[in-house]
Amino acid sequence: MREQLFNYLENPSLDSFMGLRQAALSAEGFDPYSAALDGVSALMQEDRWEEVVEVISKNLFPNHLLSPSAHMYLGFAYHKLGREKESGFEQLMYSALLDGIKSTGEGTQEQPYFVTRTSDEYDLLMAEDMKPTQQALIKKDGRAFDAMTLEDGRQVWFDITEIMDLLKARIGE
C-alpha cells in the first residue's frame, strides 16, 4: 500500500486514488469499522497531545491510513507539540485524501463518492460545511449506498458496496 500512497501523492488522479483505495480495502486486517481512534477526542480535550500522536500513529495502518480526520487530528496534535514539519505533512494528507474522495464522483445517486470508511463520509461533509440530518442505507442494482440528507434537503450519495462486502465477509453472510 505504501507504493500506491506515494504514487497518489506524487500523481494525484482518480486512477491513483482508486488504486490506493483498493489497496487499503484489500490490506490484511483492514477493518472499515475500526473503533481504535474513538478515544482520541477525549485525549484532545484533555490536551494529551503525545498520547494523541501515539494512539493515532499506532492505529493508522491499515484501518485509518485513508481517513482524512485521522490525519487532521494527528496534524493538530503535532502542531500543539511544536512539531510543525510533521503537522504540515499531516495537513497535506488530510487535504489530499479529501481531494481523492471528491475526485471519485459528484455525490449524486448517479455519480456517488467512493469512501474507504463510512466515517470518511462525515469528514467530507464537515470539510464542505454540509450538515447531515439523516442517513439512509439504500441497496440498488447490487450496490450499497449511503444517502445523506442535508439540512437544506439536498442529498449526498456515497457508494459503500465494498465496505458492506467486507462486513458481510466478516460476519459470514
Residue frames as a rotation matrix with the C-alpha (Angstrom) as fourth column:
MET 1
0.572 0.820 0.000 0.00
0.820 -0.572 0.000 0.00
0.000 0.000 -1.000 0.00
ARG 2
0.181 -0.591 -0.786 2.98
0.340 -0.712 0.614 2.30
-0.923 -0.379 0.072 0.59
GLU 3
-0.774 -0.495 0.395 3.73
0.502 -0.100 0.859 2.31
-0.385 0.863 0.326 -3.15
GLN 4
-0.120 0.830 0.545 0.14
0.897 -0.144 0.418 3.27
0.425 0.539 -0.727 -4.00
LEU 5
0.626 0.314 -0.714 0.19
0.666 -0.691 0.281 6.03
-0.405 -0.651 -0.641 -1.38
PHE 6
-0.251 -0.804 -0.539 3.36
0.230 -0.590 0.774 7.59
-0.940 0.071 0.333 -2.77
ASN 7
-0.735 0.052 0.676 2.02
0.678 0.060 0.733 7.22
-0.003 0.997 -0.079 -6.30
TYR 8
0.323 0.936 0.143 -1.16
0.912 -0.348 0.219 9.07
0.254 0.059 -0.965 -5.34
LEU 9
0.542 -0.140 -0.829 0.69
0.455 -0.780 0.429 11.84
-0.707 -0.610 -0.359 -3.52
GLU 10
-0.531 -0.825 -0.192 3.10
0.201 -0.343 0.917 12.33
-0.823 0.449 0.349 -6.42
ASN 11
-0.970 0.237 -0.047 0.46
-0.083 -0.144 0.986 11.98
0.227 0.961 0.160 -9.15
PRO 12
-0.620 0.780 0.081 -2.97
-0.025 0.083 -0.996 12.73
-0.784 -0.620 -0.032 -7.71
SER 13
-0.691 0.490 -0.532 -5.68
-0.645 -0.085 0.759 11.47
0.327 0.868 0.375 -10.03
LEU 14
0.391 0.889 0.239 -8.84
-0.920 0.378 0.100 9.42
-0.001 -0.260 0.966 -9.91
ASP 15
0.619 -0.168 -0.767 -6.91
-0.202 0.910 -0.362 6.33
0.759 0.379 0.529 -11.04
SER 16
-0.464 -0.872 -0.153 -4.14
-0.039 0.193 -0.980 6.70
0.885 -0.449 -0.124 -8.46
PHE 17
-0.494 0.360 0.791 -6.65
-0.867 -0.268 -0.420 7.37
0.060 -0.894 0.445 -5.66
MET 18
0.616 0.782 -0.097 -8.80
-0.778 0.623 0.082 4.38
0.125 0.025 0.992 -6.61
GLY 19
0.268 -0.623 -0.735 -5.66
-0.039 0.755 -0.655 2.22
0.963 0.204 0.178 -6.73
LEU 20
-0.760 -0.526 0.381 -4.74
-0.339 -0.180 -0.924 3.39
0.554 -0.831 -0.041 -3.24
ARG 21
-0.090 0.836 0.541 -8.30
-0.995 -0.047 -0.092 2.85
-0.051 -0.546 0.836 -2.02
GLN 22
0.697 0.351 -0.625 -8.34
-0.477 0.878 -0.037 -0.68
0.536 0.324 0.779 -3.44
ALA 23
-0.250 -0.867 -0.431 -5.01
0.008 0.443 -0.896 -1.45
0.968 -0.228 -0.104 -1.78
ALA 24
-0.720 0.038 0.693 -6.42
-0.668 -0.310 -0.677 -0.28
0.189 -0.950 0.248 1.56
LEU 25
0.291 0.945 0.150 -9.63
-0.957 0.287 0.054 -2.28
0.007 -0.160 0.987 1.20
SER 26
0.763 -0.015 -0.646 -7.67
-0.192 0.949 -0.249 -5.44
0.617 0.314 0.722 0.39
ALA 27
-0.264 -0.902 0.341 -4.96
-0.660 -0.089 -0.746 -4.96
0.703 -0.422 -0.572 3.06
GLU 28
-0.239 0.103 -0.966 -4.70
0.457 0.890 -0.018 -7.81
0.857 -0.445 -0.260 5.52
GLY 29
-0.512 0.092 -0.854 -6.62
0.857 -0.020 -0.515 -6.98
-0.065 -0.996 -0.069 8.68
PHE 30
-0.924 0.186 0.333 -8.36
-0.092 -0.955 0.281 -3.92
0.370 0.229 0.900 7.23
ASP 31
-0.392 0.827 -0.403 -11.48
0.909 0.280 -0.308 -3.08
-0.142 -0.487 -0.862 9.25
PRO 32
-0.541 0.184 0.821 -13.59
0.376 -0.820 0.431 -0.24
0.753 0.542 0.374 7.82
TYR 33
0.556 0.781 0.284 -15.43
0.002 -0.343 0.939 -0.02
0.831 -0.522 -0.192 11.14
SER 34
-0.217 -0.727 -0.652 -12.39
0.778 0.274 -0.565 0.01
0.589 -0.630 0.506 13.42
ALA 35
0.821 0.532 0.210 -13.06
0.252 -0.666 0.702 1.96
0.513 -0.523 -0.680 16.60
ALA 36
0.184 -0.856 -0.484 -9.40
0.959 0.265 -0.103 2.21
0.216 -0.445 0.869 17.56
LEU 37
-0.745 -0.505 0.436 -9.44
0.450 -0.863 -0.229 6.02
0.492 0.026 0.870 17.39
ASP 38
0.228 0.968 0.104 -12.72
0.539 -0.214 0.815 6.55
0.811 -0.130 -0.571 19.25
GLY 39
0.559 -0.023 -0.829 -10.92
0.813 -0.183 0.553 7.79
-0.165 -0.983 -0.084 22.38
VAL 40
-0.398 -0.822 0.408 -8.84
0.885 -0.462 -0.066 10.40
0.243 0.335 0.910 20.55
SER 41
0.093 0.501 0.860 -11.37
0.217 -0.854 0.474 13.22
0.972 0.142 -0.188 21.02
ALA 42
0.941 0.250 -0.229 -11.27
0.254 -0.073 0.964 12.79
0.225 -0.965 -0.132 24.79
LEU 43
0.185 -0.954 -0.237 -7.46
0.939 0.101 0.329 12.87
-0.290 -0.284 0.914 24.76
MET 44
-0.404 -0.296 0.865 -7.56
0.665 -0.744 0.056 16.06
0.628 0.598 0.498 22.70
GLN 45
0.533 0.692 0.487 -10.00
0.115 -0.629 0.769 17.70
0.838 -0.354 -0.415 25.11
GLU 46
0.932 -0.233 -0.277 -7.55
0.304 0.090 0.948 16.91
-0.196 -0.968 0.155 27.91
ASP 47
0.710 -0.682 -0.175 -4.56
-0.696 -0.642 -0.320 18.33
0.106 0.349 -0.931 25.95
ARG 48
0.356 -0.572 0.739 -2.84
-0.210 0.721 0.660 14.93
-0.911 -0.390 0.136 25.98
TRP 49
0.621 -0.044 -0.782 -1.09
-0.754 -0.305 -0.582 15.53
-0.213 0.951 -0.222 22.66
GLU 50
-0.522 -0.849 -0.081 1.68
-0.848 0.507 0.153 12.94
-0.089 0.149 -0.985 22.97
GLU 51
-0.549 0.398 0.735 -0.97
-0.011 0.876 -0.482 10.28
-0.836 -0.273 -0.476 23.61
VAL 52
0.585 0.733 -0.348 -3.00
-0.339 -0.168 -0.926 11.50
-0.737 0.659 0.150 20.62
VAL 53
0.159 -0.629 -0.761 0.07
-0.985 -0.045 -0.168 11.04
0.072 0.776 -0.627 18.42
GLU 54
-0.764 -0.509 0.397 0.78
-0.573 0.818 -0.054 7.64
-0.297 -0.269 -0.916 19.95
VAL 55
-0.158 0.795 0.586 -2.77
0.003 0.594 -0.805 6.29
-0.987 -0.125 -0.096 19.56
ILE 56
0.729 0.470 -0.497 -3.24
-0.456 -0.208 -0.865 7.51
-0.510 0.858 0.062 16.00
SER 57
-0.015 -0.827 -0.563 0.24
-0.998 0.051 -0.048 6.50
0.069 0.560 -0.825 14.84
LYS 58
-0.728 -0.261 0.633 -0.15
-0.436 0.890 -0.134 3.03
-0.529 -0.373 -0.762 16.35
ASN 59
-0.158 0.806 0.571 -3.51
0.331 0.588 -0.738 2.52
-0.930 0.073 -0.360 14.64
LEU 60
-0.058 0.125 -0.990 -3.01
-0.697 -0.715 -0.049 4.35
-0.715 0.688 0.129 11.35
PHE 61
-0.409 -0.173 -0.896 -2.17
-0.845 0.442 0.300 1.27
0.344 0.880 -0.327 9.28
PRO 62
-0.871 0.018 0.491 -4.17
0.488 -0.089 0.868 -0.25
0.059 0.996 0.068 7.74
ASN 63
-0.172 0.979 -0.109 -7.52
0.977 0.156 -0.142 0.91
-0.122 -0.131 -0.984 9.11
HIS 64
0.610 0.459 -0.646 -7.10
0.508 -0.852 -0.127 4.69
-0.609 -0.251 -0.753 9.25
LEU 65
-0.451 -0.888 0.091 -4.43
0.628 -0.243 0.739 5.43
-0.634 0.390 0.667 6.65
LEU 66
-0.725 0.223 0.652 -7.02
0.537 -0.409 0.738 6.90
0.431 0.885 0.177 4.26
SER 67
0.288 0.829 -0.479 -9.11
0.956 -0.219 0.196 8.58
0.058 -0.514 -0.856 6.96
PRO 68
0.026 -0.275 0.961 -8.99
0.326 -0.907 -0.268 12.37
0.945 0.320 0.066 6.48
SER 69
0.770 0.330 0.546 -9.96
-0.336 -0.518 0.787 13.02
0.542 -0.789 -0.288 10.10
ALA 70
0.790 -0.558 -0.254 -7.17
0.588 0.574 0.569 10.78
-0.172 -0.599 0.782 11.45
HIS 71
-0.139 -0.887 0.439 -4.65
0.934 -0.265 -0.240 12.94
0.329 0.377 0.866 9.61
MET 72
0.215 0.285 0.934 -6.37
0.030 -0.958 0.285 16.16
0.976 -0.033 -0.215 10.65
TYR 73
0.978 0.185 0.098 -6.23
-0.100 -0.002 0.995 15.15
0.184 -0.983 0.016 14.32
LEU 74
0.501 -0.861 -0.086 -2.66
0.843 0.462 0.276 13.94
-0.198 -0.211 0.957 14.02
GLY 75
-0.122 -0.527 0.841 -1.64
0.685 -0.658 -0.313 17.18
0.718 0.538 0.441 12.32
PHE 76
0.545 0.395 0.739 -3.28
-0.221 -0.783 0.581 19.24
0.809 -0.480 -0.339 15.06
ALA 77
0.962 -0.225 -0.157 -1.55
0.237 0.392 0.889 17.20
-0.138 -0.892 0.430 17.77
TYR 78
0.120 -0.965 0.234 1.83
0.988 0.093 -0.120 17.67
0.094 0.246 0.965 16.08
HIS 79
0.038 -0.040 0.998 1.12
0.264 -0.963 -0.048 21.41
0.964 0.265 -0.026 15.89
LYS 80
0.863 0.354 0.361 0.30
-0.242 -0.338 0.910 21.55
0.444 -0.872 -0.206 19.60
LEU 81
0.765 -0.638 -0.087 3.62
0.511 0.519 0.685 19.78
-0.392 -0.569 0.723 20.27
GLY 82
0.493 -0.570 -0.657 5.53
-0.481 -0.808 0.340 22.29
-0.724 0.149 -0.673 18.14
ARG 83
-0.416 -0.594 0.689 6.37
0.247 0.655 0.714 19.68
-0.875 0.467 -0.125 15.50
GLU 84
0.155 0.570 -0.807 5.43
-0.498 -0.661 -0.562 21.81
-0.853 0.489 0.181 12.51
LYS 85
-0.639 -0.423 -0.642 7.10
-0.766 0.274 0.581 19.67
-0.070 0.863 -0.500 9.83
GLU 86
-0.943 0.326 0.071 5.03
0.321 0.944 -0.075 16.63
-0.091 -0.048 -0.995 10.82
SER 87
-0.214 0.898 -0.385 1.95
0.234 -0.336 -0.912 18.82
-0.948 -0.285 -0.138 11.24
GLY 88
-0.169 0.079 -0.982 2.36
-0.794 -0.602 0.088 20.18
-0.584 0.795 0.165 7.72
PHE 89
-0.912 -0.197 -0.360 2.65
-0.380 0.738 0.557 16.69
0.156 0.645 -0.748 6.26
GLU 90
-0.734 0.678 0.033 -0.49
0.563 0.635 -0.529 15.51
-0.380 -0.370 -0.848 8.05
GLN 91
-0.020 0.723 -0.691 -2.44
-0.145 -0.686 -0.713 18.55
-0.989 0.086 0.118 6.84
LEU 92
-0.502 -0.230 -0.834 -1.25
-0.848 -0.058 0.527 17.74
-0.169 0.971 -0.166 3.32
MET 93
-0.988 0.145 -0.057 -2.51
0.136 0.980 0.144 14.18
0.076 0.135 -0.988 3.77
TYR 94
-0.390 0.892 -0.230 -5.86
0.378 -0.073 -0.923 15.46
-0.840 -0.447 -0.309 5.07
SER 95
0.027 0.385 -0.922 -6.34
-0.620 -0.717 -0.318 17.69
-0.784 0.581 0.220 2.02
ALA 96
-0.697 -0.368 -0.616 -5.07
-0.717 0.392 0.577 15.09
0.029 0.843 -0.537 -0.44
LEU 97
-0.915 0.384 0.124 -7.45
0.352 0.910 -0.220 12.43
-0.197 -0.158 -0.968 0.90
LEU 98
-0.061 0.918 -0.391 -10.44
0.153 -0.379 -0.913 14.77
-0.986 -0.115 -0.118 0.73
ASP 99
-0.132 -0.052 -0.990 -9.46
-0.870 -0.473 0.141 15.69
-0.475 0.880 0.017 -2.83
GLY 100
-0.951 -0.259 -0.167 -9.20
-0.307 0.849 0.430 11.99
0.030 0.460 -0.887 -3.64
ILE 101
-0.558 0.819 0.135 -12.69
0.534 0.479 -0.697 11.28
-0.635 -0.316 -0.705 -2.33
LYS 102
0.138 0.636 -0.759 -14.08
-0.232 -0.724 -0.649 14.26
-0.963 0.266 0.047 -4.24
SER 103
-0.519 -0.419 -0.745 -12.43
-0.800 -0.068 0.596 13.01
-0.301 0.905 -0.300 -7.44
THR 104
-0.934 0.076 0.349 -14.46
0.112 0.990 0.082 9.78
-0.340 0.116 -0.933 -7.30
GLY 105
-0.314 0.888 0.337 -17.82
0.938 0.235 0.255 11.31
0.147 0.396 -0.906 -8.11
GLU 106
-0.578 0.236 0.781 -20.24
0.008 -0.956 0.294 14.18
0.816 0.176 0.551 -7.74
GLY 107
-0.969 0.220 0.109 -22.09
-0.108 0.018 -0.994 12.94
-0.221 -0.975 0.006 -4.66
THR 108
-0.191 0.933 -0.306 -25.21
-0.982 -0.185 0.047 12.24
-0.013 0.310 0.951 -6.68
GLN 109
0.443 0.430 0.787 -27.13
-0.416 0.876 -0.245 8.99
-0.794 -0.219 0.567 -6.98
GLU 110
0.998 -0.037 -0.046 -25.77
-0.029 0.367 -0.930 8.60
0.051 0.929 0.365 -10.50
GLN 111
0.239 -0.970 0.038 -22.19
0.131 -0.006 -0.991 9.55
0.962 0.242 0.126 -9.55
PRO 112
0.982 0.180 -0.049 -21.71
0.062 -0.067 0.996 8.82
0.176 -0.981 -0.077 -5.84
TYR 113
0.205 -0.931 0.303 -18.49
-0.926 -0.285 -0.247 9.38
0.317 -0.230 -0.920 -3.94
PHE 114
0.570 -0.161 -0.806 -16.43
0.195 0.979 -0.057 6.31
0.798 -0.125 0.589 -3.02
VAL 115
0.391 -0.412 0.823 -15.07
-0.875 -0.445 0.193 6.09
0.287 -0.795 -0.534 0.51
THR 116
-0.399 -0.625 -0.671 -12.90
-0.262 0.779 -0.570 3.65
0.879 -0.052 -0.475 2.41
ARG 117
-0.820 0.224 -0.526 -14.66
0.572 0.317 -0.757 4.05
-0.002 -0.922 -0.388 5.75
THR 118
0.187 0.940 0.287 -18.14
0.856 -0.299 0.423 5.35
0.483 0.167 -0.860 6.44
SER 119
0.356 -0.119 -0.927 -16.53
0.671 -0.658 0.342 7.93
-0.651 -0.744 -0.155 8.75
ASP 120
-0.749 -0.638 0.181 -14.98
0.557 -0.458 0.693 9.41
-0.359 0.620 0.698 5.59
GLU 121
-0.107 0.807 0.580 -18.49
0.828 -0.250 0.501 10.46
0.550 0.534 -0.642 4.60
TYR 122
0.769 0.412 -0.489 -18.72
0.634 -0.586 0.504 12.69
-0.079 -0.698 -0.712 7.65
ASP 123
-0.148 -0.903 -0.404 -15.18
0.605 -0.405 0.685 14.00
-0.782 -0.143 0.606 7.07
LEU 124
-0.724 -0.104 0.682 -16.14
0.672 -0.331 0.663 15.15
0.156 0.938 0.309 3.58
LEU 125
0.293 0.922 0.254 -19.43
0.748 -0.386 0.540 16.67
0.596 0.032 -0.803 4.69
MET 126
0.597 -0.128 -0.792 -17.73
0.644 -0.512 0.568 18.52
-0.478 -0.849 -0.224 7.54
ALA 127
-0.474 -0.878 -0.073 -14.98
0.610 -0.386 0.692 19.83
-0.635 0.283 0.718 5.26
GLU 128
-0.708 0.292 0.643 -17.62
0.535 -0.373 0.758 21.11
0.462 0.881 0.108 2.82
ASP 129
-0.943 0.329 0.058 -19.64
-0.269 -0.645 -0.715 22.66
-0.198 -0.690 0.697 5.68
MET 130
-0.284 0.864 -0.415 -22.60
-0.462 0.256 0.849 20.38
0.840 0.433 0.327 4.96
LYS 131
-0.695 0.096 0.712 -24.75
-0.696 0.159 -0.701 19.31
-0.181 -0.983 -0.043 7.88
PRO 132
-0.692 0.440 -0.572 -26.44
-0.036 0.770 0.637 15.91
0.721 0.462 -0.517 7.59
THR 133
-0.341 0.664 0.666 -29.79
-0.940 -0.241 -0.240 15.37
0.001 -0.708 0.706 9.25
GLN 134
0.626 0.571 0.530 -30.47
-0.526 0.812 -0.253 11.82
-0.575 -0.121 0.809 8.07
GLN 135
-0.561 -0.769 -0.306 -28.55
-0.801 0.410 0.436 8.82
-0.210 0.490 -0.846 6.76
ALA 136
0.580 0.772 0.260 -30.17
-0.626 0.627 -0.463 6.02
-0.521 0.106 0.847 4.77
LEU 137
-0.629 -0.673 0.388 -28.69
-0.277 0.661 0.698 2.76
-0.726 0.331 -0.602 3.56
ILE 138
0.477 0.763 -0.436 -30.02
-0.685 0.013 -0.728 2.11
-0.550 0.646 0.529 0.07
LYS 139
-0.474 -0.552 0.686 -29.43
0.039 0.765 0.643 -1.08
-0.880 0.331 -0.341 -1.89
LYS 140
0.613 0.634 -0.472 -29.93
-0.414 -0.251 -0.875 -0.82
-0.673 0.732 0.108 -5.63
ASP 141
0.839 -0.210 -0.502 -28.80
-0.439 0.284 -0.853 -2.93
0.321 0.936 0.146 -8.58
GLY 142
0.686 -0.553 -0.473 -26.47
0.577 0.810 -0.110 -5.00
0.444 -0.198 0.874 -6.42
ARG 143
-0.402 -0.808 0.431 -24.78
0.321 -0.566 -0.760 -1.92
0.858 -0.167 0.486 -4.94
ALA 144
0.295 0.426 -0.855 -24.99
0.954 -0.087 0.285 -0.38
0.047 -0.900 -0.433 -1.47
PHE 145
-0.279 -0.302 0.911 -25.18
0.361 -0.913 -0.192 3.37
0.890 0.275 0.364 -0.90
ASP 146
-0.318 0.249 -0.915 -25.35
0.844 -0.367 -0.392 5.78
-0.433 -0.896 -0.093 2.00
ALA 147
-0.097 0.366 0.926 -27.63
0.593 -0.726 0.349 8.66
0.799 0.583 -0.146 1.10
MET 148
-0.574 -0.181 -0.798 -27.05
0.779 -0.421 -0.465 11.58
-0.252 -0.889 0.383 3.44
THR 149
0.355 0.736 0.576 -29.85
0.760 -0.586 0.281 14.14
0.545 0.338 -0.767 3.60
LEU 150
-0.721 -0.693 0.022 -28.60
0.595 -0.635 -0.493 17.62
0.355 -0.342 0.870 4.44
GLU 151
-0.571 0.462 -0.679 -30.26
0.439 -0.526 -0.728 20.44
-0.694 -0.714 0.097 6.37
ASP 152
-0.536 0.319 -0.782 -31.28
-0.613 -0.784 0.100 22.10
-0.581 0.532 0.616 3.11
GLY 153
0.494 0.829 0.263 -32.92
-0.472 0.510 -0.719 18.91
-0.730 0.231 0.643 1.81
ARG 154
0.326 -0.458 -0.827 -30.21
-0.873 0.189 -0.449 18.01
0.362 0.869 -0.338 -0.70
GLN 155
0.919 -0.093 0.383 -28.77
-0.089 0.897 0.432 14.51
-0.384 -0.431 0.816 -0.68
VAL 156
0.072 -0.939 -0.337 -25.16
-0.995 -0.046 -0.086 13.41
0.065 0.342 -0.938 -0.94
TRP 157
0.944 0.325 -0.053 -24.59
-0.328 0.943 -0.065 9.81
0.028 0.079 0.996 -2.04
PHE 158
-0.127 -0.974 0.189 -21.70
-0.967 0.164 0.197 7.50
-0.223 -0.158 -0.962 -1.19
ASP 159
0.537 0.191 -0.821 -21.06
-0.480 0.870 -0.112 4.07
0.693 0.455 0.559 -2.70
ILE 160
-0.041 -0.508 0.860 -20.22
-0.987 0.157 0.046 1.73
-0.158 -0.847 -0.508 0.17
THR 161
0.753 0.412 -0.512 -20.57
-0.553 0.819 -0.155 -1.57
0.356 0.400 0.845 -1.67
GLU 162
0.053 -0.812 -0.581 -17.04
-0.036 0.580 -0.814 -2.80
0.998 0.064 0.001 -0.93
ILE 163
-0.669 -0.242 0.703 -17.32
-0.660 -0.243 -0.711 -1.77
0.342 -0.940 0.003 2.71
MET 164
0.278 0.862 0.424 -20.56
-0.939 0.337 -0.069 -3.73
-0.203 -0.379 0.903 3.06
ASP 165
0.655 -0.113 -0.747 -18.97
-0.316 0.857 -0.406 -6.71
0.687 0.502 0.526 1.30
LEU 166
-0.477 -0.877 -0.052 -16.14
-0.230 0.182 -0.956 -6.68
0.848 -0.444 -0.289 3.86
LEU 167
-0.463 0.396 0.793 -18.65
-0.884 -0.140 -0.446 -6.53
-0.066 -0.907 0.415 6.69
LYS 168
0.639 0.748 -0.179 -20.65
-0.765 0.642 -0.052 -9.43
0.076 0.170 0.982 5.24
ALA 169
0.275 -0.631 -0.725 -17.48
-0.171 0.710 -0.683 -11.50
0.946 0.312 0.087 4.86
ARG 170
-0.685 -0.577 0.445 -16.55
-0.485 -0.094 -0.869 -10.82
0.544 -0.811 -0.215 8.47
ILE 171
-0.325 0.630 0.705 -19.91
-0.849 0.134 -0.511 -11.93
-0.417 -0.765 0.492 9.86
GLY 172
-0.857 -0.191 0.478 -20.12
-0.056 0.958 0.281 -14.87
-0.512 0.214 -0.832 7.48
GLU 173
0.185 0.965 -0.185 -23.09
-0.340 -0.114 -0.933 -13.88
-0.922 0.236 0.307 5.33
